[in-house]
Amino acid sequence: MRFIVFSYCRYLSFAVLSFCSQQVYAINHPAARAVVSVEIVNPRQTVTFCHASTIAYKNGDLVAAWLAGTKEAAPDVGVWLARLHDGRWGAPVRVADGRTPDGAALTTINPVLFAPRNGPLMLFYERGQVPADWHAMRMISLDGGYNWSKAKPLGAKISGPAKDKPVQLSNGVVIAGSNTMVDGWRIHFERSTDGGNTWALVYPAVAENPVEAIQPSILDHGNGWLQAVTRTKNGYVFSTESRDWGKTWGKLTSLDIPNPNSGLDALTLADGRDLIVTNPLPYVKDGWDRHRLTVFMSTDHKTFRPVLDLENEANQEFSYPAVIQSPDGKVHITYTWKKIHIKHVVLDPRRLEIPS
């Protein structure tokens, strides 16, 4: 009974705060008219920890996945999934966990959904207790997320997508942003020419000064021109570019977007503008502040301006965004809401204007 009351109170508090947050949009943000809807994906999920969402569009529906359990890195943390069908999110179901074939209970890390143009929906994640022991796994669904295959390892030396969705280019090549976290943080890319079944590693050029970076997100500027933006411990979002379909990458350079060592996601919109969702806050060594979550946009791939605060509440956490654009042009963003829910915001990008 006590847990039921606690869960109900959490749900009620979200309903009140969600309503208030929408009023903040309306009062303080001219771009608020771009907000189409705001909702929680898992309002009644009976767990105490939720984090690291991912979202994809397949067979006419949205599919979201995230981590949930008793606490971060606990052995009971698994991957949960829900589908948005006919305008309603279905009940969350657990689709993966960290259990190994010999029965050991490990934790799961950062699920990533990927919907190739021609092929099954894919779910990537890692399992293990520490980065040195993480193993990249993949599951596939032939029916848009209703049923899933058994998880299979990606193979030796392949890390899989670190946090954000892979991008399929116009020539069919798939690029995933990945990283290693053993002996320092370092990003790399994994490139597939068979729709995401097998992968090859590609590393960017080394920056003049060391950059501790993980979880790159990829922007596709067309004709083989790619840009990756990445989380760092260096105080800012950093960027690297490729002009040959992801075969080689340039040096990491800083963008004028603060980063407090927090995950971000990015997207090149159908109209050619770039969109980044991130926590634009100062970096503090051995800690972080993730109370503000903001949408940035750019028309030149270099100068990014804030256009909308999704959240801004002191002493709270709103983090690990995932972003896609559906065929109707709407932008869908999911993110961690106070580590107890996954929030889903829909934007109309035609109503987002970049300040001069």
Helices and strands as residue ranges (DSSP letters): H 2-28, G 30-34, E 35-40, E 49-58, E 61-69, E 78-85, E 88-89, E 93-96, E 98-99, E 105-106, E 108-114, E 121-127, G 131-133, E 135-141, E 152-153, E 167-168, E 174-180, E 186-192, E 200-202, E 204-205, E 213-222, E 225-232, E 236-242, E 249-251, E 253-258, E 265-268, E 274-278, E 292-298, E 305-312, E 318-325, E 331-337, E 341-347, G 349-351
